[in-house]
Amino acid sequence: MFEQQFLRLDGFTKAEQIQTTAHVSEAINQAGAWITDFHLYSNILNLHQFLSAECQLG
């Protein structure tokens, strides 16, 4: 059996939503993870759910 560890990242910006979403997606991919779910809530909140076997953060 394996131990699950969870990571929550919160942030905010005044940058344009499409550009910010692209940067978040690229950062997740570069960390060795992949996006499993994505929600846009108006122009206020983006929610990205991602998985990683070994996420390389740093």
C-alpha positions in Angstrom: 0.0 0.0 0.0 1.2 3.5 -0.7 0.8 6.8 1.2 -0.9 9.6 -0.6 0.3 13.1 0.0 -1.7 16.1 -1.1 -0.4 19.5 -2.1 -2.6 22.6 -2.4 -1.3 25.7 -4.2 -3.2 29.0 -3.8 -2.4 32.2 -5.6 -3.8 35.3 -7.1 -3.0 37.7 -9.9 -4.3 40.6 -11.8 -2.9 39.2 -15.1 -5.1 38.2 -18.0 -6.9 34.9 -17.4 -5.9 33.0 -20.6 -2.3 33.9 -20.2 -2.3 32.9 -16.5 -3.9 29.6 -17.3 -1.3 28.8 -19.9 1.5 29.6 -17.4 -0.1 27.3 -14.7 -0.5 24.5 -17.2 3.1 24.8 -18.4 4.4 24.8 -14.8 2.4 21.7 -13.9 3.7 19.9 -17.0 7.3 20.9 -16.2 7.0 19.5 -12.7 6.2 16.1 -14.2 2.4 16.2 -13.5 -0.7 16.3 -15.7 -4.0 18.1 -15.3 -6.9 15.8 -14.7 -9.6 18.4 -14.3 -10.1 22.1 -14.9 -12.8 24.6 -14.0 -13.3 28.2 -14.8 -15.5 30.2 -12.5 -16.3 33.4 -14.2 -13.2 35.6 -14.4 -12.6 35.2 -10.7 -11.3 31.7 -10.1 -9.5 28.9 -12.1 -9.3 25.5 -10.5 -6.7 23.0 -11.7 -6.7 19.4 -10.4 -3.5 17.5 -11.2 -1.8 14.2 -10.5 1.9 13.3 -10.3 3.7 10.1 -9.5 6.8 12.2 -8.4 6.2 15.9 -8.7 9.5 17.8 -9.1 8.9 21.0 -7.2 11.5 23.6 -6.6 
